[in-house]
Amino acid sequence: MSSTRNRKMRVDAMAQTIKLKWRPHLGLRAIALLVYLPKYRVVRFVVTTDGHGRKEYLVTNELQTDLTRLVVRKRSNGTSSNSSVGRNNWPA
């Protein structure tokens, strides 16, 4: 596997190349990365899998917020005013 560091990639292509870690307290696989998007600067990019193995993405400019808080917040359908979602298919 080649390194994705310092390369321009589509979000869905990048998500396929990274290995997600099992998060037992969340009951899913996930990883949080800091990525640079030209339009938005540095953002936190979270990739998770749903119960069927499909990748789901969450993007926020809250750089200090941890992965658990972001996933729990999204599952409860509550997002802060300065967060945005790349794909809104998370379970309610």
C-alpha angles and dihedrals in degrees: 000000000000122000118265091202116123093000131121109241140160113253094241092049092049092048090057093055100050125082116235121216123226111251106197094187089057097036094230145079116261147154133191121211136176110234134177118235114184094221096045104024116219115000136169110252117198122192120191137165123235123219091279098052096257118140119245126191135210124185125190139163090220094106096176096051113106126234096252094054092049094050094045091047092051093046089055089050091239116128127170120243094258097051127093132193123225095200123007105210100110119135115261 
